[in-house]
Amino acid sequence: MARPDIGPEDLGRGDLPSAGERMKFPWWLVLVQGIAGVVIGLLLVTQPSLTILTLVVFLGVYWLIGGVVDLVSIFVDHTNWGWRLFTAVLGILAGLVIVRNPLWAGIAVPSTLVWFLGIIGVIVGGVRIIRALTGAGWGEGILGALSIVLGIILLARPLLSLGILVYLAGFWAIVGGLAAIVGAFWLRGNPRPMIGPAG
């Protein structure tokens, strides 16, 4: 925000913050992120169904609000209005479906994610095998075969895979959250200066 008591003639005097001015990294933001990761991870491990349902409802509300914001923004800025109208309508409809049918969405949205991951696994595996056959080596081929097998497992047993993925995500969130908490206290004890925003 511009200060009214400073004019162009004051530039270069040295009392204004420069673009290279240093500030401390906010360690507490990393701490909050770590605590949130541990809490969500524990909830995913101890109460997976309820946690997924809650996260899916939050996703629905997010899509609904995002769709409304996109729709309103069309009247403010007319660039790319067609795509923004499309994403606004899609976000509003998806958000309404999820918010109105949370139990159905609690199964459909994660299952769709598992299907998507399975399809991606098969495609990536096929590409890796093709690369192995064109000279990338045996390692690439082995990784490709493994990716295809895991993709097929995801596609063949989506609900079982979803259960396993939820627990893996929970453990991953706990480990990542604990690492962030340790990192936050390390940052607090060893503040590292970072370059502030220019301007």
VMD Tcl script that draws the C-alpha trace (Angstrom):
set ca {
  {0.00 0.00 0.00}
  {1.39 3.39 -0.98}
  {2.14 5.87 1.78}
  {0.72 9.35 1.08}
  {3.62 11.12 2.80}
  {6.22 9.66 0.41}
  {6.57 11.02 -3.09}
  {8.75 10.18 -6.08}
  {11.44 12.56 -4.85}
  {11.92 10.36 -1.77}
  {12.93 7.31 -3.79}
  {16.53 6.30 -3.28}
  {16.87 7.98 0.11}
  {17.37 4.68 1.86}
  {14.41 4.85 4.26}
  {12.10 2.88 1.99}
  {12.17 -0.91 2.00}
  {14.16 -2.23 -0.91}
  {13.22 -5.19 -3.11}
  {16.02 -7.20 -1.49}
  {14.97 -6.46 2.10}
  {15.10 -9.58 4.26}
  {12.34 -11.00 6.44}
  {11.98 -14.13 8.56}
  {10.13 -17.18 7.27}
  {6.92 -17.65 9.30}
  {7.72 -20.87 11.16}
  {4.27 -21.00 12.70}
  {2.66 -21.51 9.27}
  {4.71 -24.68 8.87}
  {3.66 -25.72 12.39}
  {-0.05 -25.19 11.57}
  {0.34 -27.18 8.35}
  {2.06 -29.99 10.25}
  {-0.62 -30.12 12.96}
  {-3.34 -30.16 10.30}
  {-1.56 -33.00 8.49}
  {-1.29 -35.08 11.66}
  {-4.95 -34.47 12.59}
  {-6.23 -35.34 9.10}
  {-3.94 -38.38 8.97}
  {-5.15 -39.64 12.34}
  {-8.76 -39.13 11.28}
  {-8.15 -41.00 8.01}
  {-6.61 -43.92 9.91}
  {-9.11 -44.06 12.80}
  {-12.33 -42.87 11.12}
  {-11.79 -43.32 7.37}
  {-15.44 -43.33 6.25}
  {-16.46 -40.27 8.24}
  {-13.29 -38.38 7.27}
  {-13.73 -39.12 3.56}
  {-17.37 -38.08 3.75}
  {-16.41 -34.81 5.45}
  {-13.61 -34.10 2.95}
  {-15.94 -34.82 0.02}
  {-18.59 -32.46 1.42}
  {-15.91 -29.76 1.82}
  {-14.92 -30.41 -1.80}
  {-18.55 -29.98 -2.87}
  {-18.88 -26.69 -1.00}
  {-15.56 -25.54 -2.51}
  {-16.75 -26.36 -6.04}
  {-20.09 -24.66 -5.41}
  {-18.52 -21.46 -4.09}
  {-15.88 -21.52 -6.85}
  {-18.60 -21.89 -9.47}
  {-20.54 -18.94 -8.09}
  {-17.37 -16.81 -7.98}
  {-16.57 -17.77 -11.59}
  {-20.10 -16.87 -12.63}
  {-19.94 -13.47 -10.93}
  {-16.47 -12.78 -12.34}
  {-17.83 -13.05 -15.88}
  {-19.70 -9.78 -15.32}
  {-16.54 -8.05 -14.10}
  {-14.07 -9.36 -16.67}
  {-15.38 -10.53 -20.06}
  {-12.20 -12.28 -21.24}
  {-12.60 -16.02 -21.79}
  {-16.20 -15.73 -20.68}
  {-17.21 -18.95 -22.48}
  {-14.75 -21.14 -20.59}
  {-15.48 -19.40 -17.32}
  {-19.21 -19.87 -17.84}
  {-18.59 -23.56 -18.54}
  {-16.45 -24.02 -15.40}
  {-18.93 -21.98 -13.34}
  {-21.90 -24.11 -14.37}
  {-19.88 -27.32 -13.93}
  {-18.68 -26.24 -10.47}
  {-22.15 -25.22 -9.34}
  {-23.75 -28.45 -10.59}
  {-21.01 -30.70 -9.14}
  {-21.12 -28.81 -5.84}
  {-24.90 -29.07 -5.60}
  {-24.87 -32.80 -6.39}
  {-22.24 -33.46 -3.71}
  {-23.83 -31.24 -1.06}
  {-27.34 -32.64 -1.69}
  {-26.16 -36.28 -1.79}
  {-23.18 -36.53 0.56}
  {-23.40 -40.30 1.17}
  {-23.54 -41.11 -2.53}
  {-20.76 -38.60 -3.26}
  {-18.68 -40.06 -0.42}
  {-18.45 -43.27 -2.44}
  {-18.62 -41.94 -6.01}
  {-15.93 -39.24 -5.80}
  {-13.21 -41.42 -4.19}
  {-14.10 -44.36 -6.45}
  {-13.76 -42.11 -9.48}
  {-10.35 -41.05 -8.20}
  {-9.32 -44.71 -7.88}
  {-10.51 -45.40 -11.45}
  {-8.59 -42.36 -12.68}
  {-5.42 -43.51 -10.90}
  {-5.85 -47.02 -12.34}
  {-6.20 -45.71 -15.91}
  {-3.19 -43.42 -15.46}
  {-1.18 -46.37 -14.07}
  {-1.94 -48.52 -17.12}
  {-1.12 -45.68 -19.55}
  {2.13 -44.75 -17.79}
  {3.09 -48.44 -17.64}
  {2.49 -48.85 -21.37}
  {4.59 -45.79 -22.15}
  {7.43 -47.09 -19.94}
  {7.38 -50.48 -21.67}
  {7.52 -48.80 -25.08}
  {10.46 -46.71 -23.88}
  {12.17 -49.88 -22.60}
  {11.72 -51.56 -25.98}
  {13.23 -48.52 -27.73}
  {16.41 -48.61 -25.66}
  {15.66 -47.09 -22.25}
  {16.71 -50.28 -20.47}
  {15.30 -53.12 -18.39}
  {14.59 -50.92 -15.39}
  {12.14 -48.86 -17.39}
  {10.40 -52.03 -18.56}
  {10.15 -53.45 -15.03}
  {8.68 -50.18 -13.73}
  {6.25 -50.17 -16.67}
  {5.07 -53.72 -15.94}
  {4.68 -52.89 -12.24}
  {2.68 -49.77 -13.10}
  {0.37 -51.76 -15.37}
  {-0.19 -54.44 -12.71}
  {-0.98 -51.83 -10.03}
  {-3.28 -49.98 -12.46}
  {-5.17 -53.18 -13.24}
  {-5.52 -53.95 -9.52}
  {-6.97 -50.47 -8.96}
  {-9.40 -50.96 -11.84}
  {-10.40 -54.51 -10.88}
  {-10.98 -53.84 -7.16}
  {-11.74 -50.11 -6.77}
  {-13.40 -50.28 -3.34}
  {-10.69 -52.49 -1.83}
  {-8.06 -50.25 -3.42}
  {-9.83 -47.19 -2.05}
  {-9.66 -48.60 1.47}
  {-5.96 -49.29 1.15}
  {-5.28 -45.88 -0.41}
  {-7.14 -44.13 2.42}
  {-4.92 -45.79 5.03}
  {-1.79 -45.05 2.99}
  {-2.88 -41.40 2.65}
  {-3.51 -41.26 6.39}
  {-0.09 -42.63 7.28}
  {1.52 -40.35 4.68}
  {-0.27 -37.32 6.20}
  {0.87 -38.29 9.70}
  {4.51 -38.71 8.64}
  {4.44 -35.49 6.58}
  {2.74 -33.60 9.41}
  {5.30 -34.78 11.96}
  {8.12 -33.80 9.61}
  {6.56 -30.36 9.17}
  {6.23 -29.92 12.95}
  {9.89 -30.83 13.47}
  {10.84 -28.52 10.60}
  {8.79 -25.68 12.11}
  {10.63 -25.88 15.42}
  {13.93 -26.10 13.57}
  {12.99 -22.93 11.64}
  {12.08 -21.23 14.90}
  {15.47 -22.04 16.38}
  {17.41 -21.31 13.15}
  {15.57 -18.51 11.33}
  {16.57 -18.33 7.71}
  {16.12 -14.96 6.07}
  {14.28 -14.94 2.78}
  {13.87 -12.28 0.15}
  {10.73 -10.23 0.67}
  {8.29 -9.36 -2.10}
  {9.41 -6.75 -4.60}
  {7.66 -3.42 -4.73}
}
mol new
graphics top color blue
foreach p $ca { graphics top sphere $p radius 0.5 }
foreach p [lrange $ca 0 end-1] q [lrange $ca 1 end] { graphics top cylinder $p $q radius 0.2 }
display resetview
